[in-house]
Amino acid sequence: MLFRTTAIGAAALALAQFASPARADFIFNLAVGLPPTTSWSGSGSIDFKTASGTSTADLAAFSFHVANGAGSPQDYALTDIATISWSIDSSDNLTLLLSSNSITFGSFQSGVLLTNESGSHVFPCDPTIFGSGSLTCFQDSSGFGGTTSDGVLTATPAAPEPASLALLAVGLTGLGMMLRTRRT
Protein backbone atom coordinates (compact mmCIF):
# COMPACT_ATOMS: atom_id res chain seq x y z
CA MET A 1 0.00 0.00 0.00
CA LEU A 2 2.84 2.39 0.86
CA PHE A 3 4.52 1.73 -2.50
CA ARG A 4 1.26 2.45 -4.33
CA THR A 5 0.76 5.74 -2.44
CA THR A 6 4.36 6.76 -3.19
CA ALA A 7 3.94 5.91 -6.89
CA ILE A 8 0.73 7.94 -7.09
CA GLY A 9 2.44 10.90 -5.38
CA ALA A 10 5.45 10.77 -7.72
CA ALA A 11 3.18 10.57 -10.76
CA ALA A 12 1.13 13.54 -9.59
CA LEU A 13 4.25 15.61 -8.91
CA ALA A 14 5.79 14.85 -12.30
CA LEU A 15 2.61 15.56 -14.20
CA ALA A 16 2.02 18.78 -12.25
CA GLN A 17 5.46 20.05 -13.21
CA PHE A 18 4.87 19.52 -16.91
CA ALA A 19 1.20 20.58 -16.94
CA SER A 20 1.63 23.72 -14.83
CA PRO A 21 0.80 26.89 -16.78
CA ALA A 22 2.66 29.08 -14.24
CA ARG A 23 5.70 29.58 -16.47
CA ALA A 24 6.49 28.24 -19.91
CA ASP A 25 10.14 28.88 -20.74
CA PHE A 26 11.51 28.74 -24.23
CA ILE A 27 15.26 28.13 -23.95
CA PHE A 28 17.50 28.35 -27.02
CA ASN A 29 21.21 27.80 -27.58
CA LEU A 30 22.67 30.54 -29.79
CA ALA A 31 25.74 30.27 -32.03
CA VAL A 32 27.47 32.37 -34.66
CA GLY A 33 30.27 30.89 -36.72
CA LEU A 34 29.09 27.34 -37.18
CA PRO A 35 29.72 25.84 -40.62
CA PRO A 36 29.74 27.43 -43.06
CA THR A 37 32.28 29.43 -41.10
CA THR A 38 31.96 33.18 -40.83
CA SER A 39 34.54 35.82 -39.99
CA TRP A 40 33.56 35.89 -36.29
CA SER A 41 32.23 33.44 -33.76
CA GLY A 42 30.35 33.38 -30.50
CA SER A 43 27.91 31.30 -28.51
CA GLY A 44 25.42 31.56 -25.67
CA SER A 45 21.84 30.98 -24.65
CA ILE A 46 18.59 32.85 -24.17
CA ASP A 47 15.55 31.98 -22.05
CA PHE A 48 12.19 33.51 -23.01
CA LYS A 49 9.13 33.55 -20.73
CA THR A 50 6.77 34.13 -23.67
CA ALA A 51 6.55 32.96 -27.29
CA SER A 52 6.90 36.51 -28.63
CA GLY A 53 7.76 39.93 -27.34
CA THR A 54 9.78 43.13 -27.48
CA SER A 55 10.83 43.63 -23.85
CA THR A 56 13.62 42.29 -21.67
CA ALA A 57 10.95 41.90 -18.95
CA ASP A 58 9.83 38.79 -20.89
CA LEU A 59 13.31 37.20 -20.68
CA ALA A 60 14.44 34.94 -17.86
CA ALA A 61 18.12 34.87 -18.88
CA PHE A 62 20.59 35.77 -21.62
CA SER A 63 24.31 35.22 -22.03
CA PHE A 64 26.54 35.41 -25.09
CA HIS A 65 30.32 35.19 -25.47
CA VAL A 66 32.02 36.67 -28.55
CA ALA A 67 35.08 34.47 -29.08
CA ASN A 68 36.72 36.33 -31.99
CA GLY A 69 36.12 39.24 -34.33
CA ALA A 70 35.84 42.97 -33.62
CA GLY A 71 35.19 43.67 -29.95
CA SER A 72 36.31 40.26 -28.73
CA PRO A 73 36.63 38.49 -26.45
CA GLN A 74 33.53 39.91 -24.77
CA ASP A 75 30.66 38.59 -22.66
CA TYR A 76 27.12 39.96 -22.80
CA ALA A 77 24.38 39.46 -20.21
CA LEU A 78 20.68 40.26 -19.82
CA THR A 79 21.44 43.77 -18.53
CA ASP A 80 23.45 44.57 -21.69
CA ILE A 81 20.47 44.25 -24.08
CA ALA A 82 19.42 47.57 -25.65
CA THR A 83 16.58 46.30 -27.87
CA ILE A 84 15.04 42.93 -28.59
CA SER A 85 12.17 41.44 -30.55
CA TRP A 86 11.38 37.77 -31.12
CA SER A 87 8.77 35.25 -32.08
CA ILE A 88 8.70 31.47 -31.70
CA ASP A 89 6.40 29.48 -33.96
CA SER A 90 4.66 26.19 -33.19
CA SER A 91 7.66 24.24 -34.56
CA ASP A 92 10.04 26.00 -32.10
CA ASN A 93 11.63 28.14 -34.81
CA LEU A 94 12.98 31.36 -33.30
CA THR A 95 13.09 34.68 -35.15
CA LEU A 96 15.32 37.06 -33.20
CA LEU A 97 16.61 40.63 -33.44
CA LEU A 98 18.75 41.53 -30.41
CA SER A 99 21.06 44.52 -30.10
CA SER A 100 23.27 45.21 -27.09
CA ASN A 101 24.20 48.49 -25.50
CA SER A 102 27.83 49.46 -26.03
CA ILE A 103 29.71 48.11 -23.03
CA THR A 104 33.28 48.45 -21.82
CA PHE A 105 35.85 46.51 -23.83
CA GLY A 106 39.32 47.31 -22.53
CA SER A 107 39.62 51.07 -23.18
CA PHE A 108 36.98 50.82 -25.92
CA GLN A 109 33.24 50.12 -26.10
CA SER A 110 31.90 46.98 -27.77
CA GLY A 111 28.53 45.78 -28.98
CA VAL A 112 26.85 42.80 -30.57
CA LEU A 113 23.83 42.37 -32.84
CA LEU A 114 22.29 38.89 -33.00
CA THR A 115 19.69 38.32 -35.68
CA ASN A 116 18.40 35.75 -38.12
CA GLU A 117 16.00 38.29 -39.69
CA SER A 118 16.66 39.39 -43.24
CA GLY A 119 17.12 43.04 -44.11
CA SER A 120 19.29 45.85 -42.85
CA HIS A 121 19.88 46.57 -39.15
CA VAL A 122 21.57 49.38 -37.21
CA PHE A 123 25.06 48.63 -35.91
CA PRO A 124 25.18 49.00 -32.10
CA CYS A 125 28.60 50.77 -32.15
CA ASP A 126 27.62 53.33 -34.79
CA PRO A 127 23.92 54.13 -35.33
CA THR A 128 24.71 55.76 -38.70
CA ILE A 129 25.78 52.42 -40.23
CA PHE A 130 23.46 49.61 -41.29
CA GLY A 131 24.23 46.04 -42.28
CA SER A 132 22.79 42.56 -42.61
CA GLY A 133 23.35 39.48 -40.51
CA SER A 134 24.73 39.25 -37.00
CA LEU A 135 27.76 41.35 -36.07
CA THR A 136 30.21 42.29 -33.38
CA CYS A 137 31.85 45.71 -33.17
CA PHE A 138 33.98 48.11 -31.14
CA GLN A 139 34.40 51.87 -30.95
CA ASP A 140 37.08 53.93 -29.24
CA SER A 141 36.58 57.26 -27.49
CA SER A 142 37.24 59.22 -30.71
CA GLY A 143 34.46 57.37 -32.55
CA PHE A 144 36.81 55.19 -34.61
CA GLY A 145 35.98 51.51 -34.57
CA GLY A 146 35.66 48.27 -36.40
CA THR A 147 32.88 45.86 -37.24
CA THR A 148 32.83 42.19 -38.13
CA SER A 149 29.51 41.55 -39.84
CA ASP A 150 27.46 39.02 -41.80
CA GLY A 151 27.57 36.38 -39.08
CA VAL A 152 25.05 33.56 -39.45
CA LEU A 153 23.04 33.09 -36.24
CA THR A 154 21.66 29.65 -35.41
CA ALA A 155 19.14 29.18 -32.60
CA THR A 156 18.32 25.65 -31.48
CA PRO A 157 15.93 24.67 -28.67
CA ALA A 158 17.84 23.51 -25.59
CA ALA A 159 17.30 19.96 -24.37
CA PRO A 160 15.29 19.57 -21.14
CA GLU A 161 17.31 19.40 -17.92
CA PRO A 162 18.22 15.85 -16.81
CA ALA A 163 16.45 16.37 -13.47
CA SER A 164 13.19 17.24 -15.25
CA LEU A 165 13.46 14.17 -17.44
CA ALA A 166 14.18 11.97 -14.41
CA LEU A 167 11.15 13.34 -12.58
CA LEU A 168 8.96 12.68 -15.61
CA ALA A 169 10.31 9.12 -15.85
CA VAL A 170 9.54 8.47 -12.17
CA GLY A 171 6.02 9.83 -12.62
CA LEU A 172 5.33 7.73 -15.70
CA THR A 173 6.72 4.65 -13.97
CA GLY A 174 4.41 5.31 -11.03
CA LEU A 175 1.41 5.66 -13.34
CA GLY A 176 2.32 2.41 -15.07
CA MET A 177 2.59 0.55 -11.79
CA MET A 178 -0.67 2.04 -10.58
CA LEU A 179 -2.47 0.85 -13.71
CA ARG A 180 -0.86 -2.57 -13.45
CA THR A 181 -1.97 -2.87 -9.80
CA ARG A 182 -5.56 -2.00 -10.73
CA ARG A 183 -5.69 -4.72 -13.39
CA THR A 184 -4.60 -7.50 -11.03
Summary of the structure (lengths in Angstrom):
residues: 184
radius of gyration: 21.9
end to end distance: 14.1
largest distance: 81.2
contacts: 558
relative contact order: 0.20
helix: 25%
strand: 46%
